[in-house]
Amino acid sequence: MAQVSPPAPPAEWPTDASHYELIGKIGQGAFASVWGARTKMNNAGGDSSSRECAVKVLNLDHIDSNLSEIRLEVQAMRLSSHPNVLACHTAFVKGTDLWLVTQIMRKGSSLHSLQTARRSYRDRGLPCRMEDHILYVFHETLLGLKYIHDNGQIHRDIKYVHLVLNRMVCVSWKSRFSALNRLGFC
């Protein structure tokens, strides 16, 4: 009887900024900027492979939160595993900046998505009935929120601009922790 190999573990994400190419800024907050990025990695065979991601860069010189509190919250983000919670692939410090590497959410915030859809309907002279969109976002948000609560966490600032959508229109959280919310992660 043939043995079945276990699935390969997910590829590691680099923890050195030199392994990322920042493609373009996709967001800006008071203390942080968010960049579309891709990895610049070579696999064991020497072939280049690249993965798309988002990188949130936070200047640690401009925060008043306890660094150990931030470390614990980033660790909790990295341990989260739910389709409705934004995945944090890795986090590391470069100089005075904290880099958070996450999945890229191409559709932007649910507020942006709703505004774009409304504008598109209006431009085509169609009636704008967004109830189904809002209901779907609300349902997916509740699934993510249930996961967060079931794991002993609380999102302290739930609103449409803090929910981001990917290609498949799954809702994920930008941030859900108090220290990261204060630092501009939402």
C-alpha positions in Angstrom: 0.0 0.0 0.0 1.4 3.4 -1.1 2.0 6.0 1.6 0.3 9.3 1.2 2.6 12.3 1.8 1.2 15.0 4.1 0.4 18.3 2.4 3.4 20.7 2.1 3.5 23.4 4.7 2.7 26.9 3.5 5.7 28.8 2.2 7.4 31.0 4.6 7.1 34.8 4.2 10.4 36.7 4.3 11.2 38.8 7.4 13.6 41.1 5.7 12.4 44.2 3.8 14.9 43.6 1.1 12.8 40.6 0.0 9.8 42.8 -0.9 9.2 45.1 -3.8 6.8 47.9 -2.9 4.7 48.5 -6.0 2.5 51.4 -5.1 0.8 53.1 -2.2 -2.7 51.9 -1.7 -3.6 53.6 1.6 -2.3 56.2 4.1 -3.2 56.8 7.7 -1.9 59.1 10.4 0.9 56.8 11.5 1.1 54.2 8.7 1.0 53.7 5.0 -0.2 50.6 3.1 1.6 49.4 0.0 0.8 46.9 -2.7 3.9 44.6 -2.8 5.4 41.4 -4.1 8.0 39.2 -2.7 11.4 38.8 -4.4 12.3 35.3 -3.4 14.4 32.5 -5.0 13.5 29.0 -4.4 16.0 26.1 -3.8 16.2 25.5 -7.6 17.3 29.1 -8.3 14.0 30.0 -10.0 12.5 33.3 -8.9 9.0 33.1 -7.5 6.9 36.0 -6.4 3.8 36.4 -4.3 1.6 39.5 -4.1 0.8 41.0 -0.7 0.0 44.2 1.1 2.6 45.7 3.4 1.5 48.1 6.2 4.5 50.2 7.3 4.1 51.9 10.7 6.7 54.3 12.1 7.3 53.2 15.7 8.8 56.6 16.6 5.3 58.2 16.4 3.4 55.9 18.7 2.6 56.0 22.4 1.6 52.4 22.9 3.6 49.8 24.7 5.7 47.8 22.3 5.1 44.5 24.1 1.3 45.1 23.8 1.7 45.6 20.0 3.9 42.4 19.8 1.1 40.4 21.5 -1.6 41.8 19.3 0.4 41.1 16.1 1.1 37.6 17.3 -2.7 37.1 17.8 -3.3 38.4 14.3 -0.8 35.9 12.9 -2.5 33.1 14.7 -5.9 34.0 13.3 -7.2 31.5 10.6 -10.6 32.3 9.2 -11.7 33.4 5.7 -13.4 36.5 7.2 -10.4 37.7 9.2 -7.5 39.4 7.4 -4.5 37.1 7.4 -1.2 38.5 8.7 1.6 36.5 7.0 4.5 38.0 9.0 5.6 41.1 10.8 9.1 42.5 11.4 10.9 45.7 12.2 13.1 47.6 9.7 14.9 50.5 11.4 12.1 52.4 13.2 9.3 50.9 11.1 7.0 47.9 11.9 6.1 46.1 8.7 3.0 44.0 8.7 2.7 41.7 5.6 -0.9 40.7 4.9 -3.0 39.3 2.1 -3.9 42.0 -0.5 -7.5 42.9 -0.6 -8.1 44.2 -4.2 -11.6 45.5 -3.8 -10.7 47.9 -1.0 -13.0 48.8 1.8 -16.6 47.7 1.7 -17.5 51.4 1.8 -15.4 52.0 -1.3 -17.0 49.0 -3.0 -20.5 50.2 -2.2 -19.8 53.7 -3.4 -18.3 52.4 -6.7 -21.3 50.1 -7.3 -23.7 52.9 -6.5 -21.9 55.2 -8.9 -21.9 52.5 -11.6 -25.6 52.0 -11.4 -26.3 55.7 -11.4 -24.0 56.3 -14.5 -25.9 53.6 -16.4 -29.3 55.0 -15.4 -30.2 51.9 -13.4 -32.1 51.8 -10.1 -29.6 51.5 -7.2 -30.7 48.7 -4.9 -27.8 47.9 -2.7 -29.6 45.8 -0.1 -28.3 42.5 -1.3 -24.7 43.8 -1.2 -25.1 45.3 2.3 -26.8 42.1 3.5 -23.9 39.9 2.2 -21.2 42.2 3.7 -23.1 42.2 7.0 -23.4 38.4 7.0 -19.7 37.9 6.2 -18.8 40.5 8.9 -20.8 38.6 11.5 -19.0 35.3 10.6 -15.6 37.1 11.2 -16.8 38.8 14.3 -18.0 35.4 15.7 -14.6 33.9 15.1 -12.9 36.8 16.8 -15.2 36.6 19.8 -15.0 32.8 20.0 -11.2 33.4 20.4 -11.5 35.9 23.2 -10.8 39.0 21.2 -12.9 42.2 20.6 -12.9 44.4 17.6 -13.4 47.9 19.1 -14.1 49.9 15.9 -16.4 48.1 13.5 -17.4 50.2 10.5 -17.5 49.8 6.7 -14.1 51.5 6.1 -12.5 48.9 8.4 -13.8 45.9 6.4 -11.9 45.1 3.3 -12.8 42.9 0.3 -10.8 40.6 -1.9 -11.4 39.3 -5.4 -14.0 36.9 -4.1 -15.8 39.6 -2.1 -15.0 37.9 1.3 -15.0 40.3 4.2 -11.8 40.6 6.3 -10.8 42.8 9.1 -8.1 45.5 8.7 -7.5 45.4 12.4 -9.4 44.4 15.5 -7.2 45.2 18.4 -7.2 48.3 20.6 -3.5 49.1 20.4 -3.3 48.7 16.6 -6.5 50.7 16.2 -4.9 53.6 18.1 -1.8 53.2 15.9 -3.8 53.8 12.7 -4.2 50.2 11.6 -7.9 50.9 10.9 
